[in-house]
Amino acid sequence: MHKHSYKLFRIYGYPGFGLFLYLILVLLNPYERSYNSWRFYKQLDFILEFIFCTTFAAVLFETGIQLTILLNKWYPWETRMKSRFGIQLSLHIAIVYLLLNIFFKYKFPARFEYDELLLRQTIIVGVICSLLVTAVFTAEYFFYKWNDAKLKSLEMEQLTTQAQLDALKLQLDPHFLFNNLSIVTALVEDQPATAISYLVKLSSIYRYMLANRMHNMIPLKDELEFIKAYLFLYKIRYGEGIKVNIKDSTNVCNLCLPPLTLQLLIENAIKHNIFSANTPLNIHIYFPDAESMIVENNKAPKIIQEPGTNVGLKNIHERYRLLSQKTPVITDDQHFFRVEIPLFTSEQNFK
């Protein structure tokens, strides 16, 4: 929930609503009674009654503000919306009722005619205003929740677009294209069947990116199919230098994750480490439970890191932060680098 000082409201709202309450209380009283009372009023008496109404208005809204702040900590709106509204309204009415009874126990001069009738009228007005105040703070919560969701959606779209652009930059990098073309050229003469498979996998990579460019979440099975095609290119290029072991994903294949997550993690591992056929980079992708995926690789760190290292990890972390309270867990020890990725049960709420 957003924090507010309510400074301007306290300065202008309390006196304005106090005047409004003063007029209401005057109109609630019988004309003869009000007229007879005012005959004995001094100028100071009108001022005192206005101060009373302004104080009453300040109490109504200030208790509402403080109750909102307190309950946001101990019983937030997200817990139970209806019960939160009922608790806040009940507490507000109880506080107003108690304060009014204490106030009316004081013996005022007879000309004010602060009797049981005025007490009941003031309590009724207090209950109505308590309902109004609680409704205002409820509406405020919904407004800022909607506004936050809108801002997060925009930020999420930007991050998703940036992730896709980063991934496309990897594919469209001149060195990457040159290497791929060189590999295809070499394969055409000696291994034409492999060259065809290489081109098919390369086209499927672009197709996947274009098909999922507007999605915040995709099924895990689609991401795994994509990453297999993506790894095929690296397998041809590096041979036994990169080994990837993907465990059985049958139980979690329908779960979802942000698109290109696996690619960014694998790119991160390749950028970080030195590897060869004798000392390969071993990447393990497995599923410890029905709610997460782990991508783990052995470590042989490069002395000089390539530009842009860890950008992918930051992007993944930011996207998860916007999608839910679950965020990736990174474990970086002496021998292994491990990232635990939360999985979601549905993609419908994230598009």
C-alpha positions as CSV (number, residue, x, y, z in Angstrom):
1,M,0.0,0.0,0.0
2,H,1.3,3.5,-0.8
3,K,2.2,5.8,2.0
4,H,0.7,9.2,2.1
5,S,1.2,12.2,4.3
6,Y,-2.3,13.6,3.7
7,K,-0.8,17.0,4.5
8,L,-3.0,19.0,2.2
9,F,-6.1,17.1,3.2
10,R,-5.5,17.8,6.9
11,I,-4.9,21.5,6.2
12,Y,-7.9,22.1,3.9
13,G,-10.1,19.1,4.3
14,Y,-10.7,19.2,8.0
15,P,-12.0,22.8,8.2
16,G,-14.0,22.3,5.0
17,F,-15.7,19.1,6.2
18,G,-16.1,20.7,9.7
19,L,-18.2,23.5,8.1
20,F,-20.1,20.9,6.2
21,L,-20.9,19.0,9.4
22,Y,-21.9,22.2,11.1
23,L,-24.5,22.8,8.4
24,I,-25.7,19.2,8.6
25,L,-26.2,19.4,12.4
26,V,-28.0,22.7,12.1
27,L,-30.4,21.3,9.4
28,L,-31.1,18.2,11.5
29,N,-32.3,20.3,14.4
30,P,-35.9,21.6,14.5
31,Y,-36.0,25.3,13.3
32,E,-37.6,26.6,16.5
33,R,-35.1,24.9,18.7
34,S,-32.1,26.2,16.7
35,Y,-33.5,29.7,16.5
36,N,-34.3,29.8,20.2
37,S,-30.8,28.6,21.0
38,W,-29.0,31.1,18.7
39,R,-30.9,34.0,20.3
40,F,-28.6,33.5,23.4
41,Y,-25.4,32.9,21.4
42,K,-22.4,35.2,21.4
43,Q,-20.0,35.4,18.5
44,L,-17.6,33.2,20.4
45,D,-20.3,30.5,20.7
46,F,-20.5,30.1,17.0
47,I,-16.8,29.9,16.8
48,L,-16.7,27.2,19.5
49,E,-19.4,25.1,17.7
50,F,-17.4,25.4,14.4
51,I,-14.3,24.3,16.3
52,F,-16.2,21.4,17.7
53,C,-17.4,20.3,14.2
54,T,-13.9,20.7,12.8
55,T,-12.5,18.6,15.6
56,F,-15.2,16.0,15.0
57,A,-14.3,16.0,11.3
58,A,-10.6,15.7,12.1
59,V,-11.3,12.8,14.5
60,L,-13.4,11.0,11.9
61,F,-10.7,11.1,9.2
62,E,-7.7,10.9,11.5
63,T,-9.0,7.7,13.1
64,G,-9.7,6.4,9.6
65,I,-6.1,7.2,8.5
66,Q,-4.5,5.6,11.6
67,L,-6.8,2.5,11.5
68,T,-5.8,2.1,7.8
69,I,-2.1,2.3,8.6
70,L,-2.4,-0.1,11.6
71,L,-4.6,-2.7,9.8
72,N,-2.4,-2.5,6.7
73,K,0.4,-4.0,8.9
74,W,-1.6,-6.5,10.9
75,Y,-4.5,-7.4,8.6
76,P,-3.8,-6.3,5.0
77,W,-6.5,-6.0,2.4
78,E,-5.0,-8.9,0.4
79,T,-5.8,-11.3,3.3
80,R,-9.6,-11.1,3.3
81,M,-11.2,-8.1,1.6
82,K,-14.7,-8.3,3.1
83,S,-13.6,-9.0,6.7
84,R,-11.0,-6.3,6.5
85,F,-13.7,-3.8,5.5
86,G,-16.0,-5.0,8.3
87,I,-13.3,-4.9,10.9
88,Q,-12.1,-1.4,10.0
89,L,-15.7,0.0,9.9
90,S,-16.6,-1.6,13.2
91,L,-13.5,-0.3,14.9
92,H,-14.1,3.2,13.4
93,I,-17.7,3.3,14.6
94,A,-16.7,2.1,18.1
95,I,-14.0,4.7,18.5
96,V,-16.3,7.5,17.3
97,Y,-19.2,6.4,19.5
98,L,-16.8,6.2,22.5
99,L,-15.4,9.7,21.9
100,L,-18.8,11.3,21.4
101,N,-20.1,9.8,24.6
102,I,-17.1,11.1,26.5
103,F,-17.6,14.6,24.9
104,F,-21.3,14.8,25.7
105,K,-20.8,13.9,29.4
106,Y,-19.3,17.3,29.8
107,K,-21.8,19.8,31.2
108,F,-22.1,22.6,28.6
109,P,-24.1,25.8,29.1
110,A,-27.8,25.5,28.7
111,R,-27.9,27.7,25.6
112,F,-26.0,25.1,23.6
113,E,-28.8,22.5,24.2
114,Y,-26.3,19.6,23.9
115,D,-28.9,17.0,25.0
116,E,-29.6,13.3,24.2
117,L,-31.3,14.3,20.8
118,L,-28.2,16.0,19.6
119,L,-26.0,13.1,20.8
120,R,-28.1,10.6,18.8
121,Q,-28.0,12.9,15.8
122,T,-24.2,13.3,16.1
123,I,-23.7,9.5,16.5
124,I,-25.9,8.8,13.4
125,V,-23.8,11.4,11.4
126,G,-20.6,9.7,12.8
127,V,-21.7,6.3,11.7
128,I,-22.6,7.5,8.2
129,C,-19.3,9.4,8.0
130,S,-17.4,6.3,9.3
131,L,-19.0,4.3,6.5
132,L,-18.0,7.0,4.0
133,V,-14.4,7.2,5.3
134,T,-13.9,3.4,5.3
135,A,-15.3,3.3,1.7
136,V,-12.9,6.1,0.7
137,F,-9.9,4.2,2.0
138,T,-11.1,1.0,0.4
139,A,-11.5,2.8,-2.9
140,E,-8.0,4.2,-2.4
141,Y,-6.6,0.7,-2.0
142,F,-8.3,-0.5,-5.2
143,F,-7.2,2.5,-7.1
144,Y,-3.5,2.2,-6.2
145,K,-3.7,-1.6,-6.6
146,W,-5.0,-1.0,-10.1
147,N,-2.4,1.7,-10.8
148,D,0.4,-0.6,-9.5
149,A,-0.8,-3.4,-11.7
150,K,-0.9,-1.1,-14.7
151,L,2.6,0.2,-14.0
152,K,3.9,-3.4,-13.4
153,S,2.3,-4.5,-16.6
154,L,4.0,-1.7,-18.5
155,E,7.3,-2.4,-16.8
156,M,6.9,-6.1,-17.5
157,E,6.3,-5.5,-21.2
158,Q,9.4,-3.4,-21.4
159,L,11.5,-6.1,-19.6
160,T,10.1,-8.8,-21.8
161,T,10.7,-6.8,-24.9
162,Q,14.3,-6.0,-23.7
163,A,14.9,-9.7,-23.0
164,Q,13.7,-10.6,-26.5
165,L,15.9,-7.8,-28.0
166,D,18.9,-9.0,-26.0
167,A,18.3,-12.6,-27.2
168,L,17.9,-11.4,-30.8
169,K,21.1,-9.4,-30.5
170,L,22.8,-12.6,-29.6
171,Q,21.5,-14.3,-32.7
172,L,22.1,-11.3,-35.0
173,D,25.5,-10.6,-33.6
174,P,27.9,-10.5,-36.7
175,H,30.3,-13.0,-35.1
176,F,27.4,-15.3,-34.2
177,L,26.0,-15.2,-37.8
178,F,29.5,-15.5,-39.3
179,N,30.2,-18.6,-37.2
180,N,26.8,-20.1,-38.0
181,L,27.3,-19.5,-41.7
182,S,30.8,-20.9,-41.6
183,I,29.6,-24.0,-39.8
184,V,26.8,-24.5,-42.4
185,T,29.2,-24.0,-45.3
186,A,31.5,-26.7,-43.8
187,L,28.7,-29.1,-43.2
188,V,27.1,-28.7,-46.6
189,E,30.0,-30.6,-48.3
190,D,30.8,-33.2,-45.7
191,Q,27.5,-33.6,-43.8
192,P,24.6,-32.3,-45.9
193,A,22.0,-34.0,-43.6
194,T,23.5,-32.3,-40.6
195,A,23.6,-28.9,-42.4
196,I,19.9,-29.2,-43.2
197,S,19.1,-30.0,-39.5
198,Y,21.3,-27.1,-38.5
199,L,19.3,-24.7,-40.7
200,V,16.0,-26.1,-39.5
201,K,17.0,-25.6,-35.8
202,L,18.2,-22.1,-36.6
203,S,14.8,-21.2,-38.2
204,S,12.9,-22.7,-35.3
205,I,14.8,-20.4,-32.9
206,Y,13.6,-17.3,-34.7
207,R,10.1,-18.8,-35.0
208,Y,9.9,-19.3,-31.3
209,M,11.0,-15.8,-30.5
210,L,8.5,-14.2,-32.9
211,A,5.7,-16.5,-31.7
212,N,6.2,-15.7,-28.0
213,R,7.3,-12.0,-28.2
214,M,4.0,-10.8,-26.6
215,H,3.8,-13.4,-23.8
216,N,5.0,-12.9,-20.3
217,M,4.7,-16.6,-19.5
218,I,4.9,-19.8,-21.7
219,P,4.6,-23.5,-20.9
220,L,7.8,-25.2,-19.8
221,K,7.5,-27.8,-22.5
222,D,7.8,-25.1,-25.2
223,E,10.8,-23.5,-23.6
224,L,12.5,-26.9,-23.4
225,E,11.8,-27.6,-27.1
226,F,13.3,-24.3,-27.9
227,I,16.4,-24.8,-25.8
228,K,17.1,-28.2,-27.4
229,A,17.1,-26.5,-30.8
230,Y,19.3,-23.7,-29.4
231,L,21.7,-26.2,-27.8
232,F,22.0,-28.1,-31.1
233,L,23.8,-25.1,-32.6
234,Y,26.3,-25.0,-29.8
235,K,26.7,-28.7,-29.9
236,I,27.8,-28.5,-33.5
237,R,30.1,-25.6,-32.8
238,Y,31.7,-26.8,-29.6
239,G,31.2,-30.5,-29.9
240,E,31.9,-32.2,-26.5
241,G,32.9,-28.9,-25.0
242,I,29.3,-28.4,-23.8
243,K,27.2,-31.2,-22.3
244,V,23.6,-30.6,-21.2
245,N,21.6,-33.0,-19.2
246,I,17.9,-32.4,-19.0
247,K,16.0,-34.6,-16.5
248,D,12.5,-35.9,-17.1
249,S,10.0,-33.0,-17.1
250,T,6.8,-35.0,-17.5
251,N,5.4,-33.9,-14.2
252,V,6.0,-30.2,-14.7
253,C,5.9,-29.8,-18.5
254,N,2.6,-27.9,-18.3
255,L,3.9,-25.4,-15.8
256,C,5.0,-22.0,-17.0
257,L,8.0,-19.6,-16.8
258,P,9.0,-16.4,-18.6
259,P,10.2,-17.0,-22.2
260,L,13.9,-17.2,-22.9
261,T,14.7,-17.8,-19.3
262,L,16.7,-21.0,-20.1
263,Q,18.5,-19.4,-23.0
264,L,19.6,-16.5,-20.8
265,L,20.9,-18.9,-18.1
266,I,22.8,-21.0,-20.6
267,E,24.3,-17.9,-22.3
268,N,25.3,-16.7,-18.8
269,A,27.1,-20.0,-18.1
270,I,28.9,-20.0,-21.5
271,K,30.0,-16.3,-21.0
272,H,31.3,-17.0,-17.6
273,N,33.4,-20.2,-18.1
274,I,36.3,-21.7,-20.1
275,F,35.6,-25.1,-21.5
276,S,36.9,-27.6,-23.9
277,A,36.4,-31.3,-24.9
278,N,38.7,-32.3,-22.1
279,T,37.2,-30.1,-19.5
280,P,33.6,-29.6,-20.7
281,L,31.0,-27.3,-19.4
282,N,28.4,-29.5,-17.8
283,I,24.9,-28.0,-17.5
284,H,22.2,-29.9,-15.6
285,I,18.6,-28.9,-15.8
286,Y,16.4,-30.8,-13.3
287,F,13.2,-30.4,-11.3
288,P,13.5,-31.0,-7.5
289,D,9.8,-30.6,-7.0
290,A,6.6,-29.6,-8.7
291,E,7.1,-25.9,-8.3
292,S,10.7,-25.2,-9.4
293,M,13.5,-25.9,-11.9
294,I,17.2,-25.8,-11.3
295,V,19.8,-24.9,-13.8
296,E,23.3,-25.9,-12.6
297,N,26.8,-25.8,-14.1
298,N,30.3,-26.5,-13.1
299,K,32.7,-23.5,-12.8
300,A,35.9,-22.7,-14.6
301,P,35.7,-18.9,-14.6
302,K,37.2,-16.8,-17.3
303,I,39.9,-14.4,-16.1
304,I,38.4,-11.5,-18.2
305,Q,34.6,-11.5,-18.4
306,E,32.8,-10.7,-21.6
307,P,30.7,-7.5,-21.8
308,G,27.1,-7.8,-20.7
309,T,27.8,-10.7,-18.3
310,N,25.0,-11.0,-15.6
311,V,22.6,-8.8,-17.6
312,G,20.5,-11.9,-18.3
313,L,20.3,-12.8,-14.6
314,K,19.2,-9.3,-13.7
315,N,16.6,-9.4,-16.4
316,I,15.2,-12.7,-15.2
317,H,15.2,-11.5,-11.6
318,E,13.3,-8.3,-12.5
319,R,10.7,-10.1,-14.5
320,Y,10.0,-12.5,-11.6
321,R,9.8,-9.7,-9.2
322,L,7.0,-8.1,-11.3
323,L,5.2,-11.4,-11.8
324,S,5.0,-12.7,-8.3
325,Q,6.6,-12.8,-4.9
326,K,8.6,-15.8,-5.9
327,T,12.1,-14.9,-7.2
328,P,15.0,-17.0,-8.5
329,V,17.5,-18.3,-5.9
330,I,21.1,-18.1,-6.9
331,T,23.8,-20.3,-5.3
332,D,27.4,-19.5,-6.2
333,D,30.0,-21.7,-4.5
334,Q,33.5,-22.7,-5.3
335,H,32.7,-25.5,-7.8
336,F,29.1,-24.9,-9.0
337,F,26.8,-22.1,-10.1
338,R,23.1,-22.9,-9.5
339,V,19.9,-21.0,-10.2
340,E,16.5,-22.2,-8.9
341,I,13.7,-20.9,-11.0
342,P,10.1,-20.9,-9.7
343,L,7.5,-22.4,-12.0
344,F,3.8,-21.3,-12.2
345,T,0.7,-23.3,-12.7
346,S,-1.0,-21.1,-15.3
347,E,0.1,-18.6,-17.9
348,Q,-3.4,-17.0,-18.3
349,N,-2.9,-14.3,-15.6
350,F,0.5,-13.2,-17.0
351,K,-0.3,-12.3,-20.6
